[in-house]
Amino acid sequence: MKKYTLKLNTEYAGIFGAYWMFYAVVSSFCSAYLLDRGYTNSEIGIILAVASVVSVFMQPALANLSDRSKKLDAIGVAELSTMAMLVLELGLFIFNRKSLALWVIYMLVMAWELALQPLFNSLARKLSESGSKINFGICRSGGSLAYAIFTAIMGTIVEKFGTGVLPGAGVITLAALFGCLLLCKRTLDRAIADHHGAITEDGLIPAEEVTEEIDLKMFVRRNKLFIVLSVFILILFFQNTILNNFMFQIVDGVGGTSEDMGRIFGVMAFLEIPALFFFDNIHKKFSCAFLLKVASFAFVCKLVTMYLANSVAMIYAAHFFHIFSFSLFLPAIVQFINEIMDRGEAVRGQAVYTTAITVAAIFANILGGILLDASGPKLMLLVSSVLTIIGAAGIFLLVGKIGKKS
């Protein structure tokens, strides 16, 4: 089905692009938007933490709906979710001052947006049912490119016109996301119809070879070291949430503006593209265990530099470590789990990793807001740096000891 491959990959990249532009509006500019409406850093942290908790329950609900519904597949669930978020986003035009209604609406939008991440990641497998070869890394890098350009532009717009433009930007990006989903669904239906349901070609796995997912008790017994490793990943990723959700306060602390914040996020996303785009080539030369160690060390370098930064220029410099940190860690950990676990285990292994990241976000949002109100961004970055060093040390010690079970 080569005639559909380019089209599906392009439309899948478009879905990621629109999604990550909406993520920029809701998450990256969250602090700037809510501070401008009278919320304290601690209150913002609570909103973000509650959104993370709610997303934990929404993720399996959306997955079950797409798996079990006879009328809705993954794209259909994503379309309904996008429409629901669009309605909530429109509510921000009505409730634009500090209130319980704004608190609830913003929390729900963030929770829904976070819950869609694994759904969009898993969409690659759904698209592969057409017999087309889907390159997840290249498509996901399309999201990073769109995010990089969009955040740089939005930073300038917000600085010039204020945070009141953000709800409108959210509506526009959600409309773009819905359009991309419609196009992708139409192409997928045509590709599957032409393929006559023969989905065992092009490297896809025949149904009889799929292994059932094991229960949690069995998983823990068979993967004790991985569970411990996940705890250190949780500790390591504390800083990731801090930098994503409180960058405005960090930049403001060294004399920067929302325009600087947007450009920094743009640089950060742009630097993700090479590692995502060429990960298959990188992995042919280096093991995932080695790449995870490199990424962990880069996280440490990035956070320590951020802590020492006394100017916007130093914050820019710190983010050049991003090319070796998150952008390398993300594909490496997904591939690492697939390599060390049987197919049935890998499903739960990916879920454990996702849960660790979510729990890290909950603690980081709450503690980050408290530390900001108590002492400012320097203390928050110091705590983040110490935790990053601890997390990286644990990963260095454990990742090489976890191997494929016989």
Secondary structure, DSSP 8 states (H G I E B T S, - for coil): -HHHHHHHHHHHHHHHHHHHHHHIIIIITHHHHHHTTT--HHHHHHHHHHHHHHHHHHHHHHHHHHHH-SS--HHHHHHHHHHHHHHHHHHHHH--SSSHHHHHHHHHHHHHHHHHHHHHHHHHHHHHTTT----HHHHHHHHHHHHHHHHHHHHHHHHHH-GGGHHHHHHHHHHHHHHHHHHHHHHHHHHHHHHTT--SSTT---GGG------HHHHHHH-HHHHHHHHHHHHHTHHHHHHHHSHHHHHHHTT--HHHHHHHHHHHHHHHHHHHHTHHHHHHHS-HHHHHHHHHHHHHHHHHHHHH--SHHHHHHHGGGGGTTHHHHHHHHHHHHHHHS-HHHHHHHHHHHHHHHHHHHHHHHHHHHHHHHHH-HHHHHHHHHHHHHHHHHHHHHHGGG-----
